[in-house]
Each structure stands twice: as C-alpha cells, then as structure tokens.
C-alpha cells in the first residue's frame, strides 16, 4: 500500500515537473519570427533576415541598384525598385527568387502601396514623375508630373492623399488619389527624402537631408507647423542629415535616421522634442518595425549592416552583417 502511494506521488511529481517545464519553455521561447528583406544598393542583392535568431538566411540576386522595398499586403511577394534597370522586381517569398517585374518608369526609388494593395505609386527620380501601376494587371495607369528628383512617398491613413517629396524642388507635393492631381505644394528645407504620416492623420513628417530638419505638416491646413532640429555634441551640423522616419502606431514616439551622423534620434512625437540619440552603424538610411513593435531594424549603408533596436528599452541590441550599401528594409505584416 505504502509502495503504491509512493509510486503515485512520484507520478504526480513528474507530471508537475513536466507541466512546469512545458510552461517555462512556452514563455522562454522567442516570439513568432518575422522575416525582414533588405535591399543592398551596391551588391545588387536582397538579404533575408530571420528575426527569430537575427541571421541572414538567404541572399537573393536582383537587378541593378535596388533601393525602395516593400511587402505586398498579403505578404506573399516583395516589391523592390531596381533603379538602374528602370523597373520594380517582384520577389516570390515562398520561392525566395525574382518571378516578375512591374513597369515602373525610369529610375524608380521609393514607392507606396494603397491600402488594398492594388495600386502602386512610384517616384521616378530621373523624369520628375510619379508612375501609377495596376498591381494585378501589371500595367501602368498613368503618371503625375511633380518636382525635380522625386523620392519620398507616403499615403494618408484615409487613402485620400499621396505625398511625394522632390529633392531639388524642396517641396512636399500633396496629390489627390482620386483625381491624381496635385492639390498643394508645401515648401520644406533642402533635399526632402522621406515622408511619414501619423496613424490618426493629424501630422505628416518630412525629413530634409541637407536642411538637417524634419518638417511637421498639418495635412488639413497644409502648412508646416513645426520643425524638429537635431544637435549632437562633437558633430558638425552638416554631418546630421535626416532621412528615414519610423513612428509607433500610437503616434507617441518617432525614430529618425540621421545619415552620416551614425545615429537614430528618438523623438517624443507629441512634444516634437528629441529625447535620445542611439549610436548605430555608419550612414544610417531607412528602417522598419517588427509588426509587434518590439524591435526596429535600421540599415547602415557604409558599414554594410543592420542595427536592431529594442524599442521599449531604446537600446541597440544586435548588429547583422548584410550586403554592400544596404538601403531599404521591409518586414512582413501578419
């Protein structure tokens, strides 16, 4: 009888131990991995990064000078602008290879998908236009004449306004997506490179690389309401060149890539004050959040790597070597 009770006790102990171990493993295991794609401008490749272990799992050969890059809405394909080949290449995520091209116009750089993922708007730097592409039909629907050297592209949360920035004209062009006409031209500082909307459509931010500022624009009034500036001890002002911008979904925190300053500025998006600078790799360009916003990945063009930032801790935790001159980055949305 005592032996049987002892055996039952051992079984219960083993069961509790096993259950506890399973529970611990469930909490200790990394979150679902997200896949990041990085365009490498000089090596003409795209690096595929597994965010589960922060390693490059695949290098995909693409066309000449890849820059802008973005997942399709269904996560099955990745579009990459290959500027010197005058096209948008389509990477099949399952096959991890180029399977198609879109007719983008000359020298595509950045682009934006509409909310449904059916229309692609592409900045064509060399001919001062925005090309409109029907994604399903793989055909051009038309083009919009904009300023000199268009680059930055963003669509408002309600889908009604497309923003294009022109580097030489120093303007943010507001384009009505229904009429496909420019409805406003907002003057910003020198060489605007990127545009980013707040999720509530209350602001659009435009980075000016040579001007060294980020202009905060009221989309309703269509005027600049604030300019964010940056100061880093020991660095000349001309070395601080804002480019990529990333903003949390709640609109409270923004991250700004400062180019050859080799830093990411952390900005309180409510007060528009810089709260911190994070040292990353050399010549930081663009960035993308993991869908859970736990991490922010940024591309460093000269050091040929990607820095991983813990968003909550506001700390760089990892560096991943990729191809030559990494430029753009995109991460699949679940």
C-alpha positions in Angstrom: 0.0 0.0 0.0 2.8 2.4 1.0 4.7 1.5 -2.2 1.7 2.3 -4.3 1.2 5.6 -2.6 4.9 6.4 -3.1 4.6 5.5 -6.8 1.5 7.7 -7.2 3.4 10.5 -5.6 6.3 10.1 -7.9 4.0 10.2 -10.9 2.4 13.4 -9.7 5.7 14.9 -9.1 6.9 14.0 -12.6 3.7 15.4 -14.1 4.0 18.7 -12.2 7.7 18.9 -13.2 6.9 18.2 -16.9 4.0 20.7 -16.9 6.1 23.3 -15.3 8.9 22.7 -17.9 6.5 23.0 -20.8 5.1 26.2 -19.4 8.5 27.6 -18.9 9.6 26.7 -22.4 6.4 28.4 -23.8 7.3 31.6 -22.1 11.0 31.4 -22.7 10.7 30.6 -26.4 11.2 33.6 -28.8 8.1 35.2 -30.2 6.9 34.2 -33.7 9.7 35.1 -36.1 9.2 37.8 -38.6 11.1 38.0 -41.9 12.9 41.1 -43.0 14.1 41.9 -46.5 17.0 44.4 -47.0 17.9 45.9 -50.4 21.7 46.2 -50.9 22.3 49.0 -53.4 25.8 48.1 -54.4 25.9 44.4 -54.4 22.5 44.2 -56.3 21.1 41.7 -53.8 18.4 41.4 -51.2 19.3 40.0 -47.8 16.6 37.9 -46.0 16.8 38.1 -42.2 15.1 35.8 -39.7 14.3 37.9 -36.7 14.0 34.8 -34.5 17.8 34.4 -34.4 18.9 37.6 -36.2 20.7 35.8 -39.0 20.7 36.2 -42.8 19.1 33.1 -44.2 19.2 33.9 -47.9 20.7 36.3 -50.3 18.6 37.0 -53.4 20.2 38.3 -56.6 18.2 41.2 -58.1 18.6 43.9 -60.7 20.9 46.9 -60.7 20.8 49.4 -57.7 17.9 48.1 -55.6 16.6 50.7 -53.1 12.9 51.0 -52.2 11.4 47.7 -51.0 8.1 46.7 -49.6 5.9 43.6 -48.9 2.6 43.2 -50.7 -0.4 43.4 -48.5 -0.9 39.6 -48.5 2.8 39.1 -47.6 3.3 36.7 -50.5 5.6 39.0 -52.5 8.2 41.7 -52.1 8.5 44.6 -54.5 12.0 46.1 -54.9 12.8 49.1 -57.0 15.9 48.5 -59.2 16.7 52.0 -60.3 19.3 51.3 -63.0 17.1 48.7 -64.6 14.1 51.0 -64.6 11.7 48.5 -63.1 10.1 47.1 -60.0 11.1 43.5 -59.5 8.7 41.1 -57.8 10.2 38.5 -55.3 8.1 35.4 -54.5 8.5 35.0 -50.8 7.9 31.2 -50.9 10.4 30.7 -53.7 12.7 33.5 -52.5 13.5 34.5 -56.0 12.5 37.1 -58.6 9.5 36.0 -60.5 8.1 39.1 -62.3 8.6 42.8 -63.0 6.4 45.8 -63.0 6.7 48.7 -65.5 7.9 51.5 -63.2 9.3 54.2 -65.4 12.9 55.5 -65.3 14.9 55.2 -62.1 12.4 54.2 -59.5 13.4 54.9 -56.0 10.7 54.9 -53.3 7.1 53.8 -53.8 3.9 53.4 -51.8 1.1 50.8 -52.0 -2.5 51.8 -51.4 -4.5 50.2 -48.5 -5.9 47.5 -50.7 -2.5 46.7 -52.3 -3.9 47.2 -55.8 -2.3 50.5 -56.8 1.4 51.2 -56.6 2.7 54.8 -56.7 6.4 55.0 -57.8 8.7 58.0 -57.6 10.8 58.2 -60.8 13.8 60.3 -59.9 15.1 60.9 -63.4 12.0 62.2 -65.2 10.3 64.1 -62.3 7.1 61.9 -62.3 5.1 59.6 -60.1 4.1 56.5 -62.1 0.8 54.8 -61.2 0.8 51.0 -61.6 -2.1 48.5 -61.5 -0.5 45.7 -59.5 -2.9 42.9 -60.6 -2.7 43.7 -64.3 1.0 44.6 -64.1 0.3 47.7 -66.2 0.8 51.4 -66.0 -2.3 53.5 -65.4 -0.6 56.9 -65.9 1.8 59.3 -64.4 1.8 62.6 -62.4 4.3 65.4 -63.1 5.9 66.5 -59.9 9.0 68.4 -58.8 12.7 67.8 -59.6 14.1 64.5 -58.3 11.1 63.0 -56.6 11.8 60.4 -53.8 9.7 60.2 -50.6 6.3 58.6 -51.0 3.5 58.2 -48.4 -0.2 57.7 -48.4 -2.5 59.2 -45.8 -4.3 56.8 -43.5 -7.6 57.5 -45.1 -6.1 56.9 -48.5 -7.2 60.2 -49.9 -3.8 62.0 -50.2 -0.5 60.8 -51.6 2.6 62.7 -50.6 5.7 63.0 -52.8 8.8 64.8 -51.9 11.0 66.4 -54.5 14.7 66.6 -53.5 15.7 69.6 -55.7 12.4 71.5 -55.7 12.4 71.2 -51.8 8.7 70.5 -51.7 6.2 68.1 -50.4 3.5 67.6 -53.1 0.0 66.7 -51.9 -1.7 64.6 -54.6 -5.4 63.7 -54.6 -5.6 60.0 -55.2 -9.0 60.2 -56.8 -8.2 62.9 -59.4 -4.5 62.2 -59.4 -3.8 65.9 -59.4 -1.5 68.0 -57.2 -3.7 70.0 -54.7 -0.9 71.6 -52.7 2.9 72.2 -52.7 4.5 72.7 -49.3 7.9 74.2 -49.2 10.3 72.4 -46.8 14.0 72.6 -46.1 16.7 71.4 -48.5 16.6 67.9 -50.0 13.5 66.3 -48.6 14.0 62.5 -48.6 11.1 60.8 -46.8 7.5 61.3 -45.6 5.6 59.6 -42.8 2.0 60.0 -41.6 0.8 59.6 -38.1 -1.8 56.9 -37.9 -4.5 59.4 -36.8 -3.8 61.6 -39.9 -3.0 64.6 -37.7 0.5 65.1 -39.0 2.8 64.2 -41.8 6.6 64.4 -41.2 9.1 65.2 -43.9 12.8 64.8 -43.5 15.2 67.2 -45.1 18.6 65.7 -45.6 20.7 68.9 -46.3 18.4 71.2 -44.3 19.0 69.0 -41.3 15.4 69.1 -40.1 12.1 67.3 -40.0 9.1 69.4 -41.0 5.9 68.6 -39.2 3.0 69.4 -41.6 -0.7 69.7 -40.7 -2.4 67.7 -43.5 -5.7 69.6 -43.1 -4.3 73.1 -43.2 -1.5 72.0 -45.5 1.2 74.1 -43.7 4.3 73.4 -41.7 3.5 73.8 -38.0 6.9 72.8 -36.5 10.5 72.0 -37.5 12.4 69.4 -35.5 16.1 70.1 -35.3 19.0 67.9 -34.0 22.2 68.7 -32.1 24.8 66.1 -31.3 27.9 67.1 -29.2 31.1 66.8 -31.2 29.4 66.7 -34.6 29.2 69.5 -37.1 25.6 70.4 -38.1 26.3 69.4 -41.8 27.0 65.8 -40.7 23.5 65.5 -39.3 21.3 64.5 -42.3 17.8 63.2 -41.5 16.5 60.6 -43.9 14.3 57.6 -42.8 11.5 58.0 -40.3 9.7 55.4 -38.2 6.7 56.1 -36.0 5.0 53.9 -33.4 1.3 53.0 -34.1 0.2 55.1 -31.1 1.9 58.2 -32.5 3.8 58.8 -29.3 7.4 58.0 -30.4 9.3 58.6 -33.6 12.7 57.4 -34.7 14.7 59.5 -37.3 17.8 58.2 -39.1 20.5 60.8 -39.2 22.7 59.5 -42.1 26.4 60.2 -41.6 25.8 61.2 -38.0 25.6 57.4 -37.5 22.7 57.8 -35.0 19.0 57.4 -34.7 17.2 60.2 -33.0 14.4 59.3 -30.6 11.7 61.9 -30.7 8.7 62.5 -28.5 6.1 62.7 -31.2 3.7 64.7 -29.1 6.1 67.5 -28.0 8.4 67.1 -31.0 11.4 67.1 -28.7 14.4 64.8 -29.2 14.8 62.7 -26.1 17.7 60.5 -27.0 20.3 59.6 -29.7 21.2 55.9 -30.4 24.6 55.1 -31.9 24.1 52.7 -34.8 26.2 51.8 -37.9 27.7 54.1 -40.5 25.5 56.1 -42.8 22.1 55.0 -41.4 19.3 55.1 -44.1 16.0 53.5 -43.6 14.1 51.5 -41.0 11.2 49.1 -40.3 9.4 47.9 -37.2 8.6 44.3 -36.5 4.8 44.0 -36.5 4.7 43.7 -32.7 6.8 46.9 -32.5 9.2 45.2 -30.1 12.1 45.8 -32.5 13.2 48.4 -35.0 15.7 47.4 -37.7 17.7 50.1 -39.4 20.0 49.9 -42.5 23.6 51.3 -42.3 24.9 51.9 -45.8 28.6 52.3 -45.2 29.2 49.7 -42.6 27.1 47.2 -44.6 25.0 46.1 -41.7 21.6 46.3 -40.0 21.2 47.5 -36.4 18.5 46.0 -34.2 16.9 48.4 -31.7 14.9 47.2 -28.7 12.0 49.8 -28.9 10.9 49.7 -25.3 14.4 49.9 -23.9 15.5 52.3 -26.7 18.8 50.4 -27.0 20.7 48.8 -29.8 21.0 45.1 -29.1 22.3 43.5 -32.2 24.2 44.1 -35.5 23.6 41.9 -38.5 26.0 41.9 -41.5 24.3 42.1 -44.9 25.3 43.1 -48.4 27.1 46.1 -49.8 25.4 49.5 -49.2 22.1 48.3 -47.5 19.4 50.9 -48.2 15.8 49.9 -47.8 14.1 47.4 -45.5 10.7 45.9 -45.1 9.2 43.4 -42.7 6.1 41.3 -43.3 2.8 42.2 -41.6 1.0 39.1 -40.2 
